[in-house]
Amino acid sequence: IYDGETLTCLYEYKPQEGRSVDSRLLLQGDYLIFQEDLEGDESYWERNHELFFWNLAENTISPPVSVENGNGLNLRLVDGTAYFFLTYHDDDYQSTYTKLYACDPKTASVLWSRRYDEFCADLLLRPYVDGASHLLLAAYDDVKLVNMEDGSEYARFTLSSSVVGGAVYTNLDRYLLFTRSGEYHVILVEEKQDYLMSNVFLCHSQNVMDFEVAEEGYLVLPHLDNHVTVYQYNGGEDREEYDGEVILPETICLEYTEAVVQAREKGLPKAELVQTLFYNEDESLLFACYSDGTIEIYNAAEMELLNSLTNPTISRMTRYLGTDKDGNVFIGGVGDGLMLSPDMKLLAAIGSLAGVEQGGSRVLIGGMGESVYTCPVYSLEELLAKAEAYVLR
């Protein structure tokens, strides 16, 4: 190991005869983790391995941890405990399984291990928020949340395509997973929910081979392509943090049984499918949201149907949020919302819509337990004018 500036050799390690150091090295905190292969007549895939924890701060190497013929080491260090997995083949090579270990890196004592049959893991993520206690394991499109105490399964999800990378929220007990199809999912740990975000990363082939989280953005490498797509974090130069109280208009909001009863009284044709009913402030507009994803908007006085939105791309709407200076109407759901024109045409779906500046030109953006920001609403012409400086010619 060399000093990157002076190229001075800082540490040197030589394996004993009959052993070789595996090329996969992991750096976690003060520890460099490496494997030694026990050379013999077996093929590489059948050789036994031993794992070592090299404390670079103290220049000490732990006793070996026998991991038999496991491969694909992936490790995370959490509060002095090393959690790592390796994948194994059965004797007949017809099936693959994963073993997850919890280990003390100082003594190399294995605290527990757990086997997951028919599960070939290739991703391990750890939580960062205080009090969180579940690791995430992913194997292709199969995702597990497991208890850090003993490795037992807490929740399991099947995604639409294989996981190629992920990230971890630092202020919430949530994981973000990026899939080969370009979609990304938020895994809500406490709720045991997989939330598919409406955003899609646009890469050249829409068939992602690798995904990496960099310091200032994401790197996406597609299959069969000679381009790496870079996505940079950008909070928006005109986004401002909002420290006031989010005040919503006081309106009538009905759900489930109450909503169905009201829908029958109003004579709605699909009353039995209604999930929520809500009005605007002066009760001149009635919004009916159905279990099939349809939203109907009525003139409440005459019960004239103004518009029907079929299968909106975001979650169920639950309440009226207000209007902006142009008379556009905003309605919200579980963290998301819709922007409607004064004649009730759909203008936009807005993620994490928390409210609107009543009679103004800004919306409030932020999910439950997260910071709230004010963001301006631009016309198409205004957006094109702002983008002019970034056009490549």
C-alpha positions, 0 to 999 in steps of 0.5 A: 500500500503506497502513499498516493502523493509521495508513492512511499510504501506504507504497508506490505503484506506477503501471503504464506507459501501455498496461498495467494491474495484475491484481487478483490479488496474492500476498504471500510473505515480503518479496515482493509478487507481481503481474502486469501485463496488456499491453492491446491489441485481444485479449480478456482471456484472450488478453492477454500478462502480465508478472510482477513481484517487489516486495521490500517490505523493500528497496522494489525491483521486479524486472525483468519475467518474461514469462508470455505469456497464462497465468492463475490465478497460484499461487506459493510461495517456498522458500529464496529460489526462487519456484515458481509456475504458470499455466494456458494454453489451446491455440489452439483452446481445446479443451485446457488445460495448466499451466506450472510455473516456478522463478524467482529473485525478485531477478533474475527469472531463470527457472531452469526451467519445465515443461509439464503437458498436460491438467492444469489446476492450481488448487492449489500446496503447498510442503514445510516439513520440512528435506530435503524436495524435492517440491511438490504440484500439484492439478487437480480430482481429479488430484494430482502430486508434482513434484521441486523441482529440475526439475519432473519428476513424482515421483508421481501420484494420482487422488482420489475427488473434486476437491481444494478445499484443503490443508495441509502438515505442518511436522514430516513430509514429508506433505501433507493434502488436503481434497476436495469430498466432505468427505473428507481425504487424507494424501499420504505423500511418501517412500512415494508413498502416498495415505492416505484418513483415516476422518474426514469433515468434516460440512458442510451440503451435503456438496459443498464449494466452498472450504476455507481453513486459518485460524490456529485451524482450518478454514473450509469453504464448501459449494456452494448454501449460506448457511453457513460451517462452522468447524472448530477445532483441539482437542487435548482438555483431557484429552490428555497428552503421553507421554514414556515407552516404548510397551511392547507385550505379547510375543505370537506375530505371523505374516504372509503365508507363515507365517500361511497355514501356521499357518491351514492347520494350524488348519483355517481355512476361508479359510486361503489368504486369510490375511494375518496371524495373531496371539494374545493373551498367554496364547494363548487368543485367535487373530486371523485377518486376511484379504485381503478385509478380514475379521477372525475371532476364535477361542477358540484352544483349541477353535477356536470362532469368537467373532466375524467382523468384515467390512470394518472401516473401517481398515487391516489388523490386525497385532498384539495390544495388550492390555486395559484395566480393563474387559477390553476388547481392543485390536488394532492395525494400521499406525497404527490399531486396534480396540477390542473388548468382552470378548465380541469385539464391535466397540466402536470404530475408533481412528486412530493407536492405538499401545497401551493402558495395560495394565489401565488406562483410557487409550490411547496415540495417535500415529503413526510419527515423531510425538508420543505422547499418552495419552487416556482411554477414556470410556463413552457416559454419561461422554461425554454428561456432558462434552458437556452444557456445549456443548449449544446450547439 
